Amino acid sequence: MAGPAARTRPLSALREFLHSEASGGIVLMAVAALAVVIANSPAAPFYFAALKSYVLGLSVLHWINDALMAVFFLLVGLEIKREMLDGQLSSWGRRALPGFAALGGMVAPALIYVALNRGAPESLRGWAIPTATDIAFALGVLSLLGPRVPASLKVFLTALAILDDLGAVIIIAVFYTSGLSELYLGLAALTLIALAVLNRLGVTRLAPYLLLGIALWIFTLKSGVHATLAGVALALTIPLKASPARPDDAGSPLHRLEHGLHPYVAFLIIPIFGFANAGLPFSGLGLATLAEPLPLGILLGLFVGKQIGIFGFGWLAIRAGLADLPARASWAQFYGIALLCGIGFTMSLFIGLLAFPDSEMLQNQTKMGVIAGSLISGIGGWLLLRFSAGEDMHRKQG
């Protein structure tokens, strides 16, 4: 039987994760707002020119979205692997509620977007934009509520967002890959096999994995598959156990790499991505633009689709006896979490870049829809969670 330390370690790691993501979300809010201000100020020409300038053969924006975001996807992959094997998603019972909710939270927004854009082939490619949830932003909003929100709901939101990220990775790999190079795909596959061999041999030093990971990123970049997926592939080969003869502990390669990356991703990489991609110039855009199929599909997908999908699928799973409502949470609070998941930001903007790489107009409409949908969802979720928490406290006092 596992001792107390073994039982408390995953919970302690989860608390650290929640704290860093929540803090990072607040930083992300600030830099996203700053980007919008700069994009509509006299400094806008310098801002956009700097992003388009070239360094070592790639534009600054390209380095941010393909190289820095590969590190973000590496962290996403580490979190997915850890939670699936050793955390909140390690059993089918734990996966049930966030799994059903994540599925609904991807299907309903996509259907709403497609319904509004079915007559516009040029924008239909963006159907996956409103399917994403931004864990950093959502936990940042939750952190503003403090103890009003039960810890079980924060765990549920984290598990849901991790499954949501897994869905986004699959969508990017399947639907946003084109112009494949057989040579570089083969080299990437050989590199991945070498990484798997290191894992099977029980190599626990991180250096060989990271060096091969750089090669994997280069081959993936040149293969036609989006380079960020190299980060996820690398993560799946990092050993979760410190050694075959020893149970998992904080000294395992996966934990060391995950904990080492967290502060850099939360406080440097994601804010840089937000600052580089959230800059929306309002010239030529107005409230009427939100009525266009693309931004309206994103807005309603995030704000309405996430509510319907997450709460609806979650409610069905609970009523069918396949899952339980998170401990000490009310239905109103569960609905508030569904609202909060309409904050799509980071992954939504990223998918938008993949969907419309050559259209600045469609990218700006994407930004408008994502920012509007995320803002309304964040405010709505915060108000509902604050109000429902107040009701629960009032009943206890009574």
C-alpha angles and dihedrals in degrees: 000000000000116000126233093270092055091050096047099042097078090046091050091049090050092051090051090048093050092048096050094044092049092050091045090052091058090051089049091053090053097048092044090054090046091052092054091049093049092046088059098041134082087268091065096099091053091046094053094039091053091052092050095047116110128240121179093345098312132084118249089248090051091052090050097046098039105029108027091038089053086066089050090052089047088058091045089053092049091051092048092050094046095047093046095049105027112009147046093327097045096111135040090243091058092044096051103083099036089041095055091040093050091049092051090044090059101038100048097049091047092051092049091049093048092048091055096042102037090109094048110070093180092062100033089085088072094067092120096054097091094043094081131090122205106224094190094053094042094050089044089059091045090053089061088063095055116187093353088091118064115242089236090066091052089051090048092050091049093049091046092050092049091053088044089054089050089054091049091051091052092047092051092048095048105033106026101049122101143153095035122200111213092202096055092038088056092049090049090050092050090050090050090051089052089052091050090051090053088053093049091048089056096244107169101177110106097210097078091048093049094047091051087043090061090052089048090053093051093049092045091049090055095041098070094248110114108270095227090069087070087071092058092045091051091049092056091059097051109106116248093199125066089223137347091253096048130068118245115283141164089275095064117118093247094051093045093050094043094050091044093052098043100082093043093049096042098043104026117018100041094042090050090050091048092048093048097046107031095065102118116180109213095204107115091012128096140158088280088065089067087066090063112107096247102051092034091052090052094044095049092039091056099037102035103019096052091050094050096042102043099037094037097049091040092051091049092049092050094045090048090054093244094117142009131239108256112271117275091001125126126218088250091056091047088053089049090057089051088054092048091054088068086082098103103160112130101034093033092054090046093053089046090058090052093046096050107024095153103039119081090181094056091044090054091048088050091052091049093051094044094047093045095045093045093047094050092044093048094049093043093048093047093050094047094047091047092048095045091047089052090052092051092049091048092053091050091050090049 
